[in-house]
Amino acid sequence: LEIGNQQCAAHCLENAAAWAQRSGRAMDAATLLGSSTALRLDTGIPTPDYETFLFDQIVVAARDELGDSFADAWDRGLELSMQQALDFVQEITSSTA
């Protein structure tokens, strides 16, 4: 999977996190949110206001489900490169097919 537009990549990671959370994969959701955050921080791309609500909902749901493990998953996402994060999305979505 390759995405040249970094804003689009961040958006895709956040949508994948929403899918993961709804699919009972809170750990994966937290990892993807951490990765999206790292990408946005590294590139200076802000989260649009209309996406902040969804992002915050996923964070709250994943944190509630994972407790202290949330921070570990988030930190794991912070360490992923953009390509590693996109590969992770492909891995977790293809494992459910």
N, C-alpha and C positions, 0 to 999 in steps of 0.2 A: 504494500500500500504506500502510495507516495502522494503527498499533498504539498504543493509549492507555496501556497498562501498560508502564512502562519496564523492569521486571524481565523481562517477557515479551519485550520488544524485544531486550534484551541476550542472552537465551537464543536467540532466533531468529537473531541475528547470529552467535552461536557455532556454532549448527547449520549455518548457511549456510557458515561457514568450514570446518567439517568436510566438508561436501559438496564445496566448492571444492578442498580438499586432495586428497580421494579422486578428484576429476575431473581432476587434473593442473594445477590452477590455483593454485599455491602463492602467487603474487603477490596474487591476489584473497583467498586465505585470510588472509594476513598483514594486508592492508588491513582486512578485516572484524574480525579479532581486535583490531587497534588501535582500531577504532571501538567495539567492545564494551567494551574497557577504558576508553576515554574516557567512555562512557555510565555505566559503573559508578562511575568516580571522581567524575564530575559529580553523580551522584545519591546516592552513598553506598551503593549496592546492592552487597553483597559477592557474590563468586562462591560458590555453594554448594559444600560439600565434594565432593558427588557429581559436580559438573561440572568441578571443578579438574583431575581426572585427564585428561579428554578435552581440555580447554583446553591443558594442558601438552603432551599428545601432538601436537596440531596445531602448536603453537609449535615444538617440536623438529623435526618433519618439515619444516615450511616453512623454518625457519632452515637446516636441513641442505641443502635444495634450493636456496635462494636465496643463501646466503652473505651477503655485505655488502649485497645488495639488500633483504634482509629488513627492515632498519631503515628504509629509504626507504618501503617499502610500509606498514609499521606506522605510521610518522609520518603518512603520507597518511590512514590511517584515523583517527588521533587528531584530525585537522582536520575531519573530516566531521561535520555535524550528524546528529542521529538520523534525520531525514527523508531526508537525502542518503544515509546508509548504507542505509536501507531501499530507497530507489530503486535504489541500486547492486546490492543483492541481486536485485531484480526484473529489472534489466538483465542481469546475468550469468546468471541462471537461465533467462530467456526466450531468450537467445542460443543456448542448447543445444537448444531444442525444435525 
